[in-house]
Amino acid sequence: MDKPGRMIYYQQQNIPMKTESVMIQCEMAAASKSRLARYSDLIIGRRGFWPLLKYELIVLLCSRVPGLLGLWLRAKLYPCLLGKCGRNVVFGANIVLRHPHKIEIGDNVIIDDNCLLDAKGRDNTGIHIGSGVFLGRNSILSCKNGDIVLGERVNIGFNCEVFSGSRVLLGADTLVAAYCYFIGGDHNPQDVDASVTQQDTCSRGIEVGDKCWFGAGVKVLDGITVGSNTIVGAGAVLTRPIPAYAIAVGVPARVVRDRRVVRDQRVVRDQRDQKP
């Protein structure tokens, strides 16, 4: 369904155009669209026989192949689907790629088993993964017409999700423990009598500086910025910006210490201890 067609349909159904998740549902349910077109729009991101054939053959040949043979096949064939792929990239088993032509991967990247890389969107750039990144098992990078950027040497643990409705950036050398969720989008449920799915959505994005550390189970809400060299304690929920060099804990998260003060105190103490 093209944009004018979507607009007419949503007006008839009284659904706001910006409700991205509802747009996807409606487009998939449109009677005028064939099953093949629905599949191409949802998974491949391109229409046409050749993109479909290439995607299906590569996934069939190597997606679930175990062991060394599977790693070798995926290393050779998956780059054919991607927008860009560097050297020495390791693809685990059962990785799902959606709209793969909008996924760019640098050198020496490891993507563990059962990960989902979904660059879905009509006019977004997609997913950019810098060199040296590790993406843990069962983790998800999910775009809904947004972009995700992982800086160089970002390390994401297992069962994490990074969701973007606009732009989510994790700076270089950032460490993310298991079960973290970066929520780069939100809903605007202004009408208390209407379903949330039929109301407007918004996304201000998330920006995380370099060299940050997020403990297990951290949730970062939409619109949050986190300064560089910050540590966020396990289970914290970030509802407000966090400055650089902070240590933040709790629900909602609050800054309890400045790492530079601790460092400076240690330096003074060491200097005092070294005096004769």
C-alpha positions as CSV (number, residue, x, y, z in Angstrom):
1,M,0.0,0.0,0.0
2,D,1.5,3.4,-1.1
3,K,1.5,6.4,1.2
4,P,-1.8,8.0,-0.3
5,G,-3.5,4.6,0.0
6,R,-2.3,4.3,3.6
7,M,-3.6,7.8,4.4
8,I,-7.0,7.1,3.1
9,Y,-7.2,3.7,4.9
10,Y,-6.2,5.2,8.2
11,Q,-8.6,8.1,7.9
12,Q,-11.4,5.6,7.2
13,Q,-10.4,3.6,10.3
14,N,-9.8,6.7,12.4
15,I,-6.1,5.7,13.0
16,P,-3.4,8.4,13.2
17,M,-0.7,8.1,10.5
18,K,2.2,8.2,13.0
19,T,1.2,5.1,14.9
20,E,3.9,3.0,13.4
21,S,3.1,-0.4,14.9
22,V,-0.6,0.0,13.8
23,M,0.6,1.0,10.4
24,I,2.5,-2.2,10.1
25,Q,-0.5,-4.3,11.3
26,C,-2.8,-2.6,8.8
27,E,-0.5,-2.9,5.9
28,M,-0.1,-6.6,6.6
29,A,-3.9,-7.1,6.8
30,A,-4.7,-5.0,3.7
31,A,-6.9,-7.2,1.4
32,S,-5.3,-5.6,-1.7
33,K,-1.8,-6.9,-0.8
34,S,-0.8,-10.4,-1.7
35,R,0.9,-12.7,0.8
36,L,4.1,-12.4,-1.2
37,A,4.0,-8.6,-1.1
38,R,3.3,-8.7,2.7
39,Y,6.3,-11.0,3.2
40,S,8.6,-8.9,1.1
41,D,7.6,-5.7,2.9
42,L,7.9,-7.1,6.4
43,I,11.0,-9.2,6.0
44,I,13.0,-8.3,3.0
45,G,12.2,-4.7,2.6
46,R,12.4,-4.8,-1.2
47,R,10.0,-6.0,-3.9
48,G,11.0,-8.1,-6.8
49,F,11.9,-11.7,-7.7
50,W,15.7,-11.4,-7.3
51,P,15.8,-9.9,-3.7
52,L,13.3,-12.6,-2.7
53,L,15.1,-15.5,-4.3
54,K,18.5,-14.4,-2.9
55,Y,17.2,-13.9,0.6
56,E,15.3,-17.3,0.7
57,L,18.2,-19.3,-0.7
58,I,20.8,-17.9,1.6
59,V,18.6,-18.3,4.7
60,L,17.7,-21.8,3.7
61,L,21.3,-22.9,3.0
62,C,23.0,-21.6,6.1
63,S,20.7,-20.0,8.8
64,R,20.4,-23.2,11.0
65,V,23.5,-25.1,10.0
66,P,25.4,-26.0,13.2
67,G,29.1,-26.0,14.0
68,L,32.1,-24.8,12.0
69,L,30.4,-25.4,8.6
70,G,27.5,-23.1,9.6
71,L,29.8,-20.4,10.7
72,W,31.8,-20.6,7.5
73,L,28.7,-20.6,5.3
74,R,27.2,-17.6,7.0
75,A,30.4,-15.7,6.9
76,K,30.5,-16.2,3.1
77,L,26.8,-15.7,2.3
78,Y,25.3,-13.3,4.8
79,P,27.4,-10.3,3.5
80,C,25.5,-10.8,0.2
81,L,22.3,-9.7,1.9
82,L,23.7,-6.8,3.9
83,G,24.2,-3.2,2.9
84,K,27.8,-3.4,4.1
85,C,29.8,-6.1,5.9
86,G,33.5,-5.9,7.1
87,R,36.1,-8.6,7.6
88,N,36.1,-11.4,10.1
89,V,32.4,-11.1,11.1
90,V,31.0,-14.1,13.0
91,F,27.3,-14.9,12.5
92,G,25.9,-17.4,15.0
93,A,23.0,-19.8,14.2
94,N,19.4,-18.8,13.8
95,I,20.1,-15.1,13.3
96,V,17.1,-13.3,11.8
97,L,17.8,-10.4,9.4
98,R,15.0,-8.1,8.3
99,H,15.5,-5.4,5.7
100,P,19.1,-6.5,5.6
101,H,20.1,-4.1,2.8
102,K,19.8,-1.4,5.6
103,I,22.2,-3.1,7.9
104,E,25.9,-2.2,8.0
105,I,28.5,-4.1,10.0
106,G,32.2,-3.2,10.6
107,D,35.2,-5.5,11.0
108,N,35.7,-8.2,13.7
109,V,32.1,-8.2,14.9
110,I,30.5,-11.2,16.7
111,I,26.7,-11.7,16.5
112,D,25.8,-14.7,18.7
113,D,23.0,-17.2,18.2
114,N,19.3,-16.3,17.9
115,C,19.8,-12.6,17.5
116,L,17.3,-10.4,15.6
117,L,18.5,-7.5,13.5
118,D,15.4,-5.7,12.2
119,A,16.1,-2.5,10.2
120,K,12.4,-2.0,9.2
121,G,11.3,1.4,8.0
122,R,10.1,3.3,5.0
123,D,12.7,6.2,5.0
124,N,15.2,5.3,7.8
125,T,18.9,4.6,7.4
126,G,18.7,1.4,9.5
127,I,21.3,-0.3,11.7
128,H,25.0,0.5,11.8
129,I,27.3,-1.7,13.9
130,G,30.8,-0.5,14.4
131,S,34.0,-2.6,14.3
132,G,34.7,-4.9,17.3
133,V,31.1,-5.0,18.5
134,F,29.8,-8.1,20.4
135,L,26.1,-8.8,20.4
136,G,25.0,-11.5,22.9
137,R,22.7,-14.4,22.4
138,N,19.0,-13.7,22.0
139,S,19.5,-9.9,21.8
140,I,17.4,-7.7,19.5
141,L,18.1,-4.6,17.5
142,S,14.7,-3.4,16.4
143,C,13.8,-0.4,14.2
144,K,10.4,1.0,13.5
145,N,11.4,3.6,10.9
146,G,14.3,4.6,13.2
147,D,18.0,4.1,13.3
148,I,20.4,2.3,15.6
149,V,24.1,3.1,15.8
150,L,26.5,0.9,17.9
151,G,29.9,2.5,18.3
152,E,33.1,0.6,18.0
153,R,33.7,-2.1,20.6
154,V,30.3,-1.9,22.1
155,N,29.6,-5.1,24.1
156,I,25.9,-6.1,24.6
157,G,25.1,-9.1,26.8
158,F,22.5,-11.7,26.2
159,N,18.7,-11.1,26.1
160,C,19.0,-7.3,25.6
161,E,16.9,-5.1,23.3
162,V,17.7,-1.8,21.6
163,F,14.5,-0.3,20.1
164,S,14.4,2.8,17.9
165,G,11.6,4.9,16.6
166,S,14.0,7.7,15.6
167,R,17.7,7.3,16.6
168,V,19.4,5.4,19.3
169,L,23.2,5.7,19.7
170,L,25.4,3.7,22.0
171,G,28.9,5.2,22.2
172,A,32.2,3.4,21.7
173,D,33.4,1.0,24.3
174,T,30.1,0.9,26.1
175,L,29.3,-2.3,28.1
176,V,25.7,-3.5,28.4
177,A,25.0,-6.4,30.8
178,A,22.2,-8.9,30.2
179,Y,18.5,-8.1,30.1
180,C,18.9,-4.4,29.4
181,Y,16.3,-2.5,27.4
182,F,16.9,0.8,25.5
183,I,13.4,2.0,24.7
184,G,13.7,4.6,22.0
185,G,10.0,5.4,21.5
186,D,6.8,6.0,23.4
187,H,3.0,6.4,23.1
188,N,0.8,9.5,23.5
189,P,-2.3,8.2,25.1
190,Q,-4.1,11.5,25.4
191,D,-7.6,10.1,24.7
192,V,-8.5,8.1,27.8
193,D,-11.3,6.3,26.0
194,A,-9.4,5.2,23.0
195,S,-7.0,2.3,22.6
196,V,-3.3,3.2,23.0
197,T,-2.6,1.4,19.7
198,Q,-4.9,3.8,17.9
199,Q,-3.2,7.0,19.2
200,D,-0.1,8.8,18.2
201,T,3.4,7.7,19.0
202,C,6.6,9.7,19.5
203,S,10.3,9.1,19.6
204,R,13.0,11.5,20.8
205,G,15.7,8.9,20.7
206,I,18.5,7.9,23.1
207,E,22.1,9.0,23.1
208,V,24.7,7.2,25.2
209,G,28.3,8.5,25.4
210,D,31.5,6.5,25.2
211,K,32.8,4.1,27.8
212,C,29.6,3.7,29.8
213,W,28.6,0.6,31.8
214,F,25.0,-0.6,32.3
215,G,24.4,-3.2,34.9
216,A,22.0,-6.1,34.4
217,G,18.4,-5.3,33.9
218,V,18.7,-1.5,33.3
219,K,15.9,0.2,31.4
220,V,16.6,3.5,29.5
221,L,13.5,5.4,28.5
222,D,12.9,7.4,25.4
223,G,14.5,10.9,25.3
224,I,17.3,10.1,27.7
225,T,20.9,11.2,27.2
226,V,23.8,9.5,29.2
227,G,27.1,11.2,29.4
228,S,30.4,9.4,28.8
229,N,32.2,7.3,31.4
230,T,28.9,6.8,33.3
231,I,28.0,3.7,35.4
232,V,24.4,2.7,35.9
233,G,23.6,0.1,38.6
234,A,21.8,-3.1,38.0
235,G,18.0,-2.8,37.7
236,A,17.9,1.0,37.4
237,V,15.3,2.8,35.3
238,L,16.6,6.0,33.7
239,T,13.8,8.6,33.4
240,R,16.0,11.7,33.2
241,P,19.4,12.6,31.7
242,I,22.5,11.4,33.4
243,P,25.7,13.5,33.3
244,A,29.2,12.3,32.4
245,Y,31.2,10.4,35.0
246,A,28.1,9.8,37.1
247,I,27.2,6.7,39.1
248,A,23.4,6.3,39.0
249,V,21.2,3.7,40.8
250,G,17.6,3.0,41.7
251,V,14.1,3.3,40.3
252,P,13.9,6.0,39.1
253,A,17.6,6.3,38.8
254,R,19.4,9.1,40.7
255,V,23.0,10.1,40.7
256,V,24.8,9.1,43.9
257,R,28.4,9.9,43.1
258,D,30.7,11.5,40.6
259,R,33.5,9.1,39.6
260,R,36.0,11.9,39.2
261,V,35.6,12.8,42.8
262,V,36.4,9.3,43.9
263,R,39.4,9.2,41.5
264,D,40.8,12.5,42.8
265,Q,40.4,11.4,46.4
266,R,42.3,8.2,45.6
267,V,45.0,10.2,44.0
268,V,45.4,12.5,47.0
269,R,45.4,9.5,49.4
270,D,48.0,7.7,47.3
271,Q,50.2,10.8,47.2
272,R,49.9,11.2,51.0
273,D,50.8,7.6,51.6
274,Q,53.9,7.9,49.4
275,K,55.3,10.8,51.3
276,P,58.3,9.9,53.6
